Amino acid sequence: MSKFALSLILVLCGFSLSRAQVWSPDNGDGTYRNPIIYADYSDPDVLRVGDDYYMVASSFTCAPGIPVLHSKDLVNWTIVNHVYTSIPLSNYERPNHGQGSWAPSIRYHDGKYMVYFCTPKEGLFVAYTDDPRKEWTLKHIVHVAQWEDPCPFWDDDGKAYLVHSKLCGGPAILHRMSDDGLSLLDDGRVVYWDEEENPVLEGLKMMKRNGWYYILAPAGGVANGWQSVLRSRNIYGPYESRKVLEEGNGINGPHQGGLVDTPYGEWWFIHFQSTPAFGRIVHLQPARWEEDWPLMGVDCDNDGCGEPVLTYRKPRSDYRGGAVVPQTSDDFSSPTLGKQWQWMAAPQAKWYSLTEREGYIRLFAASVPEEEGNLNYAGNLLLQKTPAPNFRATAEVDVRGLAGKERCGLIVMGNTHTYLNAERDGDGYVLYLRTGKYENCGFPPVELASVDFAGGTILLRADITEDATCQYSYSLDGERFEKIGAPVAVETGQWIGAKIGIFCINPGIHDGSGHADFARFEVEPLAREAASN
């Protein structure tokens, strides 16, 4: 069946690839369930301007970087932009696992949206724009190592400050900035550090209310930590501390995020929860103020420290639209790349085309010679976040453009990754199930299974389940799928959750002459019974 015939059937049935929902937090009855986004939007921060909410998150080495999400009700979110196309430094032209943008903060000042972030080795950056849906200007403020998690703050008198911590957590360091927020004016001063009460202090967010200065900061570590709040009448301290959100209701380590108010005077807290395979997924907690301390979640013990909620009423809003989620599926009919996609390094024009063949994305066979084609070294992996604990991803690819030993296929990426790839073998083709690993050296791809096929168009499928396993399968006729190999593990990457996507590479020292044409990438719900069949 052709791509266009399939698309017509889907339209007639009322189905759109771009609207497939595998996890929706909106219960449709005025309540929501957590997580509000079952995907790796690590270190989220949130901002309200009018009745629009914007969220940003870490991207690390992935590009374009720092996704910008939009919502009208704090529950239903879509991706509207990225803060930068790439970090303009040469070491991000290749995968730089674990480096790149960490824990951004977003603020609105003097008519501009401003996002601040640090990279572990290159220091402090700021990006700004008049419209978060349009292009951002990126500025490298200072080159310094081992800073993390910056947040700007403008006081009532217009003076600007920046607070940040250091790698491995703590202390809280405060700088004066120029009033426009584009440069630092001093070397900074430690305003809080208590390793016994708040070890691994990070993710700092600064605000002011009722004459109190607040620094919101998670502590205790990602997997089993808590959310603390520091407050003082003087911006330079001393600061007192209170734990305001801790583990509960099966939610481990409710970690860093952003506190935001609504036009109706409500307060809400968005934070992440670390999961073993799917990364740092996003939760929404009700918040309120008691005696000038914020309380997050539900205070079951009346001790001023809340526990996370699993379900709750939605924030009051004027939003009357239906349930929406961050984009996943793609039929590649747009002249620009969908906002759900990220590369593993700074994008290069030679990697792909959306115009060479109408209705397809053509991936060119870029060179990945390291360790016989270990995909941890491949910047041209086109990936997106895993969107649910149970889901199915299907890629339709025409492999006739491959040459030599070039490989194209479907990948589930992590520190240990697996992929189903096609490549030429004489006059025919072979489909391989392979695995690779991220180590210092010495781990070329390992073959797990293989099958011969005639070529042409093939459907590649990955069924991923909440036990963090993946079963690969394929179809030669578009209807009947055959499993290949046994279920394989799904693993996180370096500071990021597992990702899924498509690729085309040449394992030799030069870019290949061939290509692969992908017609669609479809993400859909996976019923538990389907996963076991």
Secondary structure, DSSP 8 states (H G I E B T S, - for coil): --HHHHHHHHHHTT--GGG--S---B-SSSEEES-SB-S---S-EEEEETTEEEEE---BT-BSEEEEEEESSSSS-EEEEEEESS-SSGGGSS--TT-SBEEEEEEEETTEEEEEEEETTTEEEEEEES-TTS--EEEEEE--SSEEEEEEEE-TTS-EEEEEEETTS--EEEEEE-TTSSSB-S--EEEE--TTTSSS----EEEEETTEEEEEEEES-TTT-EEEEEEESSTT---EEEEEE--BTTB-----EEEEE-TTS-EEEEEEEEETTTEEEEEEEEEEEETTEEEESB-TTSSS-BB--SEEE----S-----------B---SSS--TT-BBSSS--GGGEESSSSTTSEEEE-EE--GGGT-GGG-TT-EEEE--SSSEEEEEEEE-TT--TT-EEEEEEESSEEEEEEEEEETTEEEEEEEEEE-SSS----EEEEEEEE--SEEEEEEEEETTTEEEEEEESSSS--EE-S--EE----SSS--EEEEEEEE-SSS--S-EEEEEEEEEEE--HHHHH-
